[in-house]
Amino acid sequence: MGSPIDPDFQRPLWLQASYCGNVLWAYNLRHLDLLEAYVQAKLRERGELVPGAPMSLVERLPTWLKAAKNRAEILRTIKRLRSTVPTAG
């Protein structure tokens, strides 16, 4: 847990991208949604960002991901990651 490696299969995660020497990663779309909601929030209150998601997860995010100065570029990176997911159709 806590790295861009699948905890069950020990393989690199599909949803990962480099950002200023760091790796932005997500286990799945729900996790990516949570990260996006947190990063785009102008006021980060202690309530749930995504129903059922534990707050301890966002409280442990790295400083570079939480920094307001990185917001726009991280949101672009999240959008790029989301575009790699095939759509049902």
Buried (B, 14 or more C-beta within 10 A) or exposed (E): EEEBBEEEEEEEBBBBBEBEEBEBBBBEEEBBBBBBBBBEEEEBEEEEBBEEBEEEBBEEEEEBBBEEEBBEEBBEBBEEBBEEEEEEE
